[in-house]
């Protein structure tokens, strides 16, 4: 089954040897099956990036789940609850 994935951020290490790509799925479904597949094929992405950018060396890419949206929603919920309590 095809799944749409969004890369929200990529952080490259200071020595440029590794990069972490933060991904989430569109529609909020679990990344449980997708992350292992992406990490298994990371070399394909790395080669394509090297080819497109004409780079001799590219960082080793590691895909992880982006939890920033989930954390932002949790903070917003807490702030909303605090506002409701203050108004009562």
C-alpha positions, 0 to 999 in steps of 0.5 A: 500500500502506498503511503504519502510521507512528508519530510519536515526537517533535515538536520545535518551533523557539524562534520557533514557525515550524517543527517537526520530526516524527520518524517511524518505521514499525511493523514496522521497514520503510523510511521511504524512500517514506513520508517524501517523501509525508508532507512533500508533504502536510505542509500538510494536517497543518498546516491540521488542527492549526490547525483542531483547536487553533483556532490562527491560525498553526502551525509549518511541519512537516517529517518526518524519520526517527527514528533513536533506536531504531536508535541505542539498539539499537546502544549496547545491542549494544556494551554487551552485547559489552563485557560478554561480553568482560569475562566471558571 
